[in-house]
Amino acid sequence: MFQPLSSAVVAQARCHDLARQQAEHLRQTAIDDACHDACDLWREADAALHHSLLSLQAQAERSARRWQARLARHRQTRATNATPNH
């Protein structure tokens, strides 16, 4: 009824098992590498966005200071040129 497996069949089964294990290991390594690369990409994108936001914030602060200085000069000029209406 049940015949013992030949040594060639057993060797082939072991070879297939080793191939499956190696394939699983290679898949996992590829996934880890892809995730690592993707994480690096997102870290770099986040750093670029953060730098951009800081740059925009600095630009807005400089612009606000320039407008304040311009407004102060305008007020001073108007105060100097104002004539009393008596």
C-alpha positions in Angstrom: 0.0 0.0 0.0 2.4 2.7 1.1 5.9 2.5 -0.4 8.9 4.2 1.2 10.2 7.2 -0.6 13.4 6.8 -2.6 16.5 8.7 -1.6 16.2 10.8 -4.8 12.7 11.9 -3.9 13.7 12.8 -0.4 16.8 14.7 -1.7 14.6 16.6 -4.2 12.1 17.4 -1.4 14.9 18.8 0.8 16.2 20.8 -2.2 12.7 22.3 -2.7 12.4 23.1 1.0 15.8 24.9 1.0 14.8 26.8 -2.2 11.5 27.9 -0.5 13.4 29.0 2.6 15.9 30.9 0.5 13.2 32.5 -1.6 11.4 33.6 1.6 14.6 35.0 2.9 15.2 36.9 -0.3 11.6 38.2 -0.4 11.9 39.4 3.2 15.3 41.1 2.5 13.8 42.8 -0.6 10.8 44.0 1.4 13.1 45.3 4.2 15.3 47.1 1.7 12.3 48.6 -0.1 10.9 49.7 3.3 14.2 51.2 4.3 14.5 53.1 1.0 10.9 54.3 1.3 11.5 55.4 4.9 14.6 57.3 3.7 12.6 58.9 1.0 9.9 60.0 3.4 12.5 61.3 5.9 14.2 63.3 3.2 10.8 64.7 2.0 9.9 65.6 5.6 13.3 67.3 6.1 12.8 69.3 2.8 9.3 70.3 3.8 10.4 71.3 7.3 13.3 73.4 5.7 10.8 74.9 3.3 8.4 75.8 6.1 11.2 77.4 8.1 12.3 79.3 5.0 8.7 80.5 4.4 8.4 81.5 8.1 11.6 83.4 8.0 10.5 85.1 4.7 7.2 86.1 6.3 8.9 87.5 9.4 11.3 89.6 7.2 8.4 90.8 5.2 6.5 91.8 8.4 9.5 93.6 9.7 9.9 95.5 6.4 6.2 96.5 6.4 6.4 97.6 10.0 9.5 99.8 9.2 7.7 101.2 6.1 4.6 102.0 8.2 6.7 103.7 10.9 8.5 105.8 8.2 5.1 106.7 6.7 3.7 107.7 10.0 6.8 109.7 10.8 6.6 111.5 7.5 2.9 112.3 7.9 3.5 113.6 11.4 6.4 115.8 10.2 4.4 117.1 7.2 1.2 117.7 9.1 0.2 121.2 9.6 -2.0 122.4 12.4 -5.6 123.4 11.3 -6.2 126.4 13.6 
